[in-house]
Amino acid sequence: DNNVNSDDEDYDGPDAPPHPQEEPQQPANPPDAAKAAAAKDDDDDYEENENVDVELGKYQSEDPDKTERFTAILKKFTPEQMERYESFRRSGFQKANMRRLLQNIAGCPVSMPMTIVMSGVAKMFVGELVET
């Protein structure tokens, strides 16, 4: 479907860094496998804490209670939940495709703000479908 970003086409554009699962895997020697696994776990912990810090940066000017609740929720995420959350944050619909779809449905020109709103509603709907 042309209206939803596929795995081949990244929402962030062609200059975006590769997703973690797309990073090349380097074979490790069997004695070094345990060390590599431990280092990867440390990297994952650091990355998870870094993600929490990045998310909190957006909420620093808001109510401190909200920030604490948001931090508590993010820290309780399982790795699978954090991956889904990060994917949800990165994902979106292409504005041009959404605008074209809305114009075809409505039969009249559609403003950019309306396109953005409907893209957000569609993203939330797809997120609910994925989560349930």
MODELLER restraints for C-alpha pairs under 7 A, 6 or more apart:
rsr = mdl.restraints
at = mdl.atoms
rsr.add(forms.Gaussian(group=physical.xy_distance, feature=features.Distance(at['CA:3:A'], at['CA:93:A']), mean=6.45, stdev=0.5))
rsr.add(forms.Gaussian(group=physical.xy_distance, feature=features.Distance(at['CA:3:A'], at['CA:94:A']), mean=6.77, stdev=0.5))
rsr.add(forms.Gaussian(group=physical.xy_distance, feature=features.Distance(at['CA:3:A'], at['CA:97:A']), mean=5.37, stdev=0.5))
rsr.add(forms.Gaussian(group=physical.xy_distance, feature=features.Distance(at['CA:3:A'], at['CA:98:A']), mean=6.34, stdev=0.5))
rsr.add(forms.Gaussian(group=physical.xy_distance, feature=features.Distance(at['CA:4:A'], at['CA:93:A']), mean=5.41, stdev=0.5))
rsr.add(forms.Gaussian(group=physical.xy_distance, feature=features.Distance(at['CA:5:A'], at['CA:11:A']), mean=6.41, stdev=0.5))
rsr.add(forms.Gaussian(group=physical.xy_distance, feature=features.Distance(at['CA:5:A'], at['CA:93:A']), mean=6.24, stdev=0.5))
rsr.add(forms.Gaussian(group=physical.xy_distance, feature=features.Distance(at['CA:11:A'], at['CA:91:A']), mean=6.09, stdev=0.5))
rsr.add(forms.Gaussian(group=physical.xy_distance, feature=features.Distance(at['CA:11:A'], at['CA:92:A']), mean=6.40, stdev=0.5))
rsr.add(forms.Gaussian(group=physical.xy_distance, feature=features.Distance(at['CA:52:A'], at['CA:71:A']), mean=6.77, stdev=0.5))
rsr.add(forms.Gaussian(group=physical.xy_distance, feature=features.Distance(at['CA:52:A'], at['CA:74:A']), mean=6.56, stdev=0.5))
rsr.add(forms.Gaussian(group=physical.xy_distance, feature=features.Distance(at['CA:56:A'], at['CA:67:A']), mean=6.73, stdev=0.5))
rsr.add(forms.Gaussian(group=physical.xy_distance, feature=features.Distance(at['CA:59:A'], at['CA:67:A']), mean=6.29, stdev=0.5))
rsr.add(forms.Gaussian(group=physical.xy_distance, feature=features.Distance(at['CA:88:A'], at['CA:127:A']), mean=6.91, stdev=0.5))
rsr.add(forms.Gaussian(group=physical.xy_distance, feature=features.Distance(at['CA:92:A'], at['CA:123:A']), mean=6.23, stdev=0.5))
rsr.add(forms.Gaussian(group=physical.xy_distance, feature=features.Distance(at['CA:93:A'], at['CA:119:A']), mean=6.01, stdev=0.5))
rsr.add(forms.Gaussian(group=physical.xy_distance, feature=features.Distance(at['CA:95:A'], at['CA:115:A']), mean=6.63, stdev=0.5))
rsr.add(forms.Gaussian(group=physical.xy_distance, feature=features.Distance(at['CA:98:A'], at['CA:115:A']), mean=6.40, stdev=0.5))
rsr.add(forms.Gaussian(group=physical.xy_distance, feature=features.Distance(at['CA:98:A'], at['CA:119:A']), mean=6.69, stdev=0.5))
rsr.add(forms.Gaussian(group=physical.xy_distance, feature=features.Distance(at['CA:99:A'], at['CA:110:A']), mean=6.66, stdev=0.5))
rsr.add(forms.Gaussian(group=physical.xy_distance, feature=features.Distance(at['CA:99:A'], at['CA:115:A']), mean=5.50, stdev=0.5))
rsr.add(forms.Gaussian(group=physical.xy_distance, feature=features.Distance(at['CA:102:A'], at['CA:110:A']), mean=6.86, stdev=0.5))
rsr.add(forms.Gaussian(group=physical.xy_distance, feature=features.Distance(at['CA:103:A'], at['CA:109:A']), mean=5.69, stdev=0.5))
rsr.add(forms.Gaussian(group=physical.xy_distance, feature=features.Distance(at['CA:103:A'], at['CA:110:A']), mean=5.90, stdev=0.5))
